[in-house]
Amino acid sequence: KHLKKYYDEHNIYLLDGGIVVRGSDNSTLVAHMDIHPIINKEHKDKKLLSFLNTVYCKTGIGGDDRCGVLVILELLDRGYRPNIIFTEKEEVGRLGVRKLIDNHLDLLIDITKDSPYLMGLDRKGFNEVVFYGCDNKEFINFLLNEYHLDYNVGSFSDVSSLGPSLNKAICNI
């Protein structure tokens, strides 16, 4: 419903694995909608809810996880219209992005065809960037030098699956 304020309905794809939006800007932003489930015994009494195949925790803020969604929504409020890939179940093994790649690769390729890169918004800390094996030196140097981001390493994120599948430079900030 919120996305319909900014995009025509025919550019919003509600898919098994996530939501994909065709924008008018050349950028593509990626964020996941789930939060990390509480699994330690201290929190075993906490209730997890499921809504639209997305895990929500009643007691957690989802600070690492839904901040990317919030940033994208703020950019929409400011007038930007990027392509968007919202995924589900990233925290339990990137299951949503795998479904998107397996079942909707042609659509993802078409929507991102004019995007030179995919930018994931799923990084802890401040001023850090991760590239997950991206070998596009021009892109890497641009982000590190122009924006003075700190290079770091990470284990995985949705962009680390999407980048190779779509043949795009990737980063996670």
Residue frames as qw, qx, qy, qz and C-alpha x, y, z in Angstrom:
[[0.000, 0.887, 0.462, 0.000, 0.00, 0.00, 0.00],
 [0.309, -0.800, 0.093, 0.506, 2.80, 2.41, 0.92],
 [0.429, -0.169, 0.579, 0.672, 4.70, 1.76, -2.31],
 [0.276, 0.625, 0.660, 0.312, 1.59, 2.64, -4.36],
 [0.093, -0.912, -0.162, 0.365, 2.00, 6.25, -3.20],
 [0.185, -0.721, 0.431, 0.509, 5.19, 6.47, -5.25],
 [0.088, -0.215, 0.850, 0.473, 4.97, 3.85, -8.02],
 [0.673, 0.095, -0.299, -0.670, 2.32, 2.76, -10.48],
 [0.812, -0.197, 0.448, -0.318, 0.74, -0.50, -9.37],
 [0.923, 0.382, -0.039, -0.019, 1.91, -2.29, -12.52],
 [0.416, 0.671, -0.515, 0.334, 5.55, -1.59, -11.46],
 [0.406, -0.471, 0.638, -0.455, 5.16, -3.33, -8.10],
 [0.717, 0.112, -0.659, -0.200, 5.62, -7.11, -8.08],
 [0.621, -0.447, 0.488, -0.420, 4.53, -9.05, -5.00],
 [0.689, 0.349, -0.624, -0.122, 6.43, -12.30, -5.47],
 [0.926, -0.363, -0.089, 0.050, 7.22, -15.45, -3.57],
 [0.757, 0.010, -0.113, 0.644, 10.48, -14.36, -1.95],
 [0.277, -0.374, -0.144, 0.874, 9.91, -10.63, -1.77],
 [0.304, 0.867, 0.327, -0.221, 8.69, -7.44, -3.39],
 [0.507, -0.025, 0.374, 0.776, 10.35, -6.06, -6.51],
 [0.193, 0.864, 0.295, -0.359, 9.68, -2.53, -7.77],
 [0.572, 0.377, 0.315, 0.657, 10.59, -1.00, -11.12],
 [0.177, -0.777, -0.178, 0.577, 11.70, 2.58, -10.59],
 [0.498, 0.853, 0.108, 0.107, 12.64, 5.43, -12.90],
 [0.172, -0.858, 0.477, 0.079, 16.12, 6.03, -11.43],
 [0.690, 0.450, -0.567, -0.021, 19.06, 3.90, -12.59],
 [0.069, -0.436, 0.787, -0.431, 19.87, 2.75, -9.07],
 [0.765, -0.246, -0.538, -0.254, 18.76, -0.51, -7.47],
 [0.221, -0.497, 0.598, -0.589, 18.51, -0.74, -3.69],
 [0.687, -0.116, -0.711, -0.093, 18.17, -4.00, -1.78],
 [0.253, -0.378, 0.590, -0.666, 16.92, -4.57, 1.78],
 [0.385, -0.183, -0.901, -0.079, 15.38, -7.47, 3.62],
 [0.468, -0.507, -0.145, -0.710, 12.14, -7.34, 5.57],
 [0.832, -0.388, -0.397, -0.007, 12.76, -9.99, 8.21],
 [0.211, -0.798, 0.459, -0.328, 14.59, -9.68, 11.50],
 [0.370, 0.299, -0.859, 0.191, 16.92, -12.15, 13.12],
 [0.741, -0.466, -0.369, -0.311, 14.85, -14.55, 15.22],
 [0.331, -0.647, 0.553, -0.408, 15.64, -14.78, 18.91],
 [0.844, 0.087, -0.519, -0.109, 17.08, -18.23, 19.52],
 [0.271, 0.295, -0.751, 0.525, 18.96, -18.19, 22.82],
 [0.411, -0.416, -0.807, 0.086, 17.28, -19.71, 25.86],
 [0.122, -0.273, -0.384, 0.874, 17.19, -16.40, 27.74],
 [0.341, 0.236, -0.110, -0.903, 14.67, -15.21, 25.15],
 [0.038, -0.103, -0.960, -0.259, 12.87, -18.50, 24.50],
 [0.125, 0.557, 0.721, -0.393, 9.61, -17.11, 25.91],
 [0.156, 0.478, -0.136, -0.854, 9.53, -14.28, 23.39],
 [0.651, 0.477, 0.576, -0.130, 6.92, -14.72, 20.72],
 [0.136, -0.228, 0.562, 0.784, 7.76, -14.56, 17.04],
 [0.562, 0.554, 0.385, -0.479, 5.02, -13.59, 14.66],
 [0.381, 0.050, 0.693, 0.610, 4.73, -14.41, 10.99],
 [0.362, 0.739, 0.277, -0.496, 3.19, -11.90, 8.62],
 [0.627, 0.738, -0.154, -0.197, 3.40, -12.29, 4.85],
 [0.942, 0.141, -0.134, 0.274, 6.08, -14.95, 5.30],
 [0.288, 0.645, -0.346, 0.617, 8.24, -12.45, 7.17],
 [0.633, -0.359, -0.578, 0.369, 9.50, -13.02, 10.71],
 [0.112, -0.733, 0.089, -0.665, 8.79, -10.34, 13.27],
 [0.493, -0.180, -0.689, 0.500, 9.82, -10.32, 16.91],
 [0.285, -0.845, -0.412, -0.186, 7.49, -8.55, 19.33],
 [0.553, -0.780, -0.053, 0.288, 10.35, -7.41, 21.53],
 [0.611, -0.180, 0.290, 0.714, 13.16, -6.57, 19.11],
 [0.191, 0.764, 0.011, -0.617, 13.63, -3.39, 17.13],
 [0.788, 0.446, 0.351, 0.240, 15.13, -5.13, 14.12],
 [0.123, -0.886, 0.148, 0.422, 17.77, -2.40, 14.12],
 [0.303, -0.356, 0.699, 0.541, 20.23, -4.08, 11.77],
 [0.353, 0.232, 0.869, 0.258, 17.59, -5.56, 9.65],
 [0.244, 0.765, 0.588, 0.100, 14.80, -3.19, 8.86],
 [0.184, -0.708, 0.055, 0.679, 16.90, -0.04, 8.83],
 [0.221, -0.078, 0.661, 0.713, 17.46, -0.64, 5.11],
 [0.049, 0.617, 0.748, 0.240, 13.71, -0.68, 4.51],
 [0.168, -0.846, -0.320, 0.393, 13.37, 2.53, 6.50],
 [0.257, -0.475, 0.336, 0.772, 16.16, 4.24, 4.51],
 [0.160, 0.221, 0.746, 0.608, 14.49, 3.28, 1.22],
 [0.050, -0.763, -0.643, -0.031, 11.12, 4.61, 2.39],
 [0.230, -0.770, -0.076, 0.591, 12.79, 7.86, 3.44],
 [0.244, -0.215, 0.542, 0.775, 14.42, 8.17, 0.01],
 [0.084, 0.515, 0.763, 0.382, 11.00, 7.72, -1.59],
 [0.149, -0.850, -0.423, 0.276, 9.64, 10.53, 0.60],
 [0.253, -0.656, 0.202, 0.683, 12.49, 12.71, -0.68],
 [0.533, 0.693, -0.082, -0.478, 11.53, 12.12, -4.31],
 [0.000, -0.450, 0.846, 0.286, 13.94, 9.39, -5.40],
 [0.878, 0.173, 0.101, -0.436, 12.51, 6.49, -7.40],
 [0.034, -0.487, 0.860, 0.146, 15.06, 3.65, -7.39],
 [0.751, -0.022, -0.612, -0.246, 14.41, 0.09, -8.39],
 [0.455, -0.492, 0.558, -0.489, 13.80, -1.80, -5.16],
 [0.691, 0.001, -0.718, -0.085, 14.29, -5.41, -4.18],
 [0.504, -0.463, 0.462, -0.564, 12.79, -6.16, -0.77],
 [0.563, 0.120, -0.814, -0.076, 13.49, -9.75, 0.22],
 [0.753, -0.492, 0.129, -0.418, 12.21, -12.02, 2.93],
 [0.965, -0.244, 0.087, 0.038, 13.93, -14.68, 5.02],
 [0.443, 0.732, -0.432, 0.284, 17.46, -13.31, 4.61],
 [0.319, -0.634, 0.577, -0.404, 18.24, -14.07, 8.23],
 [0.817, -0.135, 0.530, -0.182, 17.50, -17.77, 7.82],
 [0.628, -0.098, 0.658, 0.404, 19.77, -18.42, 4.84],
 [0.132, 0.376, -0.375, -0.837, 18.75, -15.94, 2.11],
 [0.369, 0.302, 0.879, 0.013, 15.71, -18.08, 1.27],
 [0.358, 0.778, 0.334, -0.393, 13.72, -15.19, -0.21],
 [0.169, 0.747, -0.421, -0.486, 16.40, -13.98, -2.60],
 [0.236, -0.175, 0.921, 0.257, 17.03, -17.56, -3.70],
 [0.414, 0.532, 0.727, -0.131, 13.34, -17.89, -4.61],
 [0.287, 0.846, 0.016, -0.448, 13.48, -14.60, -6.50],
 [0.005, 0.587, -0.689, -0.424, 16.56, -15.71, -8.45],
 [0.292, 0.018, 0.948, 0.122, 15.23, -19.22, -9.12],
 [0.297, 0.569, 0.764, -0.065, 11.72, -18.15, -10.15],
 [0.215, 0.929, 0.271, -0.129, 11.97, -14.56, -11.39],
 [0.572, -0.331, 0.286, 0.693, 15.47, -14.07, -12.79],
 [0.334, 0.448, 0.504, 0.659, 14.23, -12.69, -16.13],
 [0.164, -0.908, -0.335, -0.192, 12.16, -10.04, -14.34],
 [0.553, -0.722, 0.053, 0.412, 15.11, -9.10, -12.09],
 [0.550, -0.024, 0.407, 0.729, 17.39, -8.80, -15.11],
 [0.168, 0.666, 0.486, 0.540, 14.86, -6.63, -16.93],
 [0.310, -0.918, -0.249, -0.017, 14.20, -4.33, -13.98],
 [0.536, -0.713, 0.191, 0.408, 17.92, -3.84, -13.21],
 [0.766, 0.403, 0.273, 0.420, 19.18, -3.66, -16.80],
 [0.265, 0.824, -0.014, 0.500, 20.05, 0.06, -16.52],
 [0.567, -0.805, 0.161, -0.064, 21.51, -0.18, -13.01],
 [0.486, 0.631, -0.570, 0.199, 25.31, -0.30, -12.97],
 [0.177, 0.228, -0.822, 0.491, 25.30, -1.69, -9.42],
 [0.613, -0.556, -0.511, -0.234, 23.15, -3.11, -6.64],
 [0.049, 0.449, -0.514, 0.729, 23.41, -1.43, -3.25],
 [0.589, -0.426, -0.686, 0.028, 22.36, -3.45, -0.22],
 [0.212, -0.624, 0.251, -0.709, 21.32, -1.57, 2.89],
 [0.905, -0.357, -0.186, -0.139, 22.13, -4.20, 5.48],
 [0.620, 0.328, -0.464, 0.540, 25.43, -3.38, 7.14],
 [0.586, -0.692, -0.334, 0.256, 26.14, -3.05, 10.83],
 [0.530, -0.349, -0.007, 0.773, 28.04, -0.13, 12.17],
 [0.187, 0.919, 0.130, -0.323, 28.62, 3.24, 10.59],
 [0.192, 0.845, -0.393, -0.309, 30.47, 4.28, 7.46],
 [0.468, -0.279, 0.816, 0.193, 31.31, 0.68, 6.47],
 [0.711, 0.455, -0.226, -0.486, 31.04, -0.95, 3.07],
 [0.612, -0.184, 0.764, 0.087, 31.37, -4.59, 2.08],
 [0.419, 0.512, -0.442, -0.605, 31.85, -5.83, -1.50],
 [0.834, 0.012, 0.509, -0.212, 31.57, -9.67, -1.23],
 [0.644, -0.023, 0.638, 0.421, 34.08, -10.49, -3.94],
 [0.447, 0.865, 0.208, -0.094, 32.96, -7.74, -6.32],
 [0.686, -0.140, 0.280, 0.657, 35.86, -7.17, -8.70],
 [0.289, 0.820, 0.288, 0.402, 34.70, -3.87, -10.20],
 [0.563, -0.190, -0.216, 0.775, 37.67, -1.74, -9.08],
 [0.038, 0.364, 0.178, 0.914, 36.22, 1.50, -10.44],
 [0.546, -0.610, -0.388, -0.423, 33.04, 1.05, -8.37],
 [0.751, -0.432, -0.356, 0.351, 35.00, 0.05, -5.25],
 [0.460, -0.003, -0.088, 0.884, 37.43, 2.96, -5.53],
 [0.145, -0.525, -0.280, -0.791, 34.58, 5.40, -6.17],
 [0.631, -0.656, -0.351, -0.218, 32.78, 4.43, -2.94],
 [0.746, -0.362, -0.241, 0.504, 35.93, 4.28, -0.85],
 [0.427, 0.028, 0.033, 0.903, 37.43, 7.53, -2.14],
 [0.120, -0.479, -0.308, -0.813, 34.40, 9.74, -2.88],
 [0.610, -0.612, -0.244, -0.440, 32.42, 8.83, 0.22],
 [0.044, 0.555, -0.678, 0.480, 35.33, 7.88, 2.48],
 [0.897, -0.266, -0.052, -0.351, 33.70, 4.61, 3.49],
 [0.315, -0.560, 0.760, -0.096, 35.65, 2.08, 5.50],
 [0.658, 0.226, -0.661, -0.281, 36.27, -1.22, 3.71],
 [0.520, -0.318, 0.683, -0.402, 35.21, -4.22, 5.74],
 [0.271, 0.070, -0.920, -0.275, 34.31, -7.88, 5.25],
 [0.653, -0.071, 0.306, -0.689, 31.03, -9.64, 5.82],
 [0.457, -0.053, 0.888, -0.018, 29.72, -13.17, 5.70],
 [0.144, 0.333, 0.790, 0.495, 26.79, -12.81, 3.30],
 [0.284, 0.429, 0.300, -0.803, 23.83, -10.69, 2.34],
 [0.658, 0.555, 0.481, -0.167, 21.16, -10.75, -0.33],
 [0.365, 0.856, -0.249, -0.266, 23.32, -8.66, -2.67],
 [0.230, -0.521, 0.801, 0.182, 26.04, -11.31, -2.52],
 [0.534, 0.242, 0.808, 0.053, 23.59, -13.67, -4.24],
 [0.451, 0.806, 0.312, -0.223, 21.99, -11.10, -6.54],
 [0.002, -0.810, 0.395, 0.434, 25.22, -9.56, -7.87],
 [0.237, -0.274, 0.857, 0.366, 26.62, -12.65, -9.58],
 [0.415, 0.438, 0.797, -0.022, 23.17, -13.72, -10.80],
 [0.324, 0.887, 0.298, -0.142, 22.54, -10.33, -12.41],
 [0.695, 0.257, 0.105, 0.663, 26.17, -9.64, -13.36],
 [0.071, -0.919, -0.092, -0.377, 26.24, -6.43, -11.34],
 [0.298, 0.336, -0.533, 0.718, 28.73, -4.68, -9.11],
 [0.592, -0.631, -0.474, -0.164, 27.54, -4.94, -5.52],
 [0.190, 0.315, -0.551, 0.749, 28.07, -3.38, -2.16],
 [0.511, -0.630, -0.584, -0.020, 26.44, -3.45, 1.22],
 [0.153, 0.395, -0.292, 0.857, 26.41, -0.29, 3.32]]
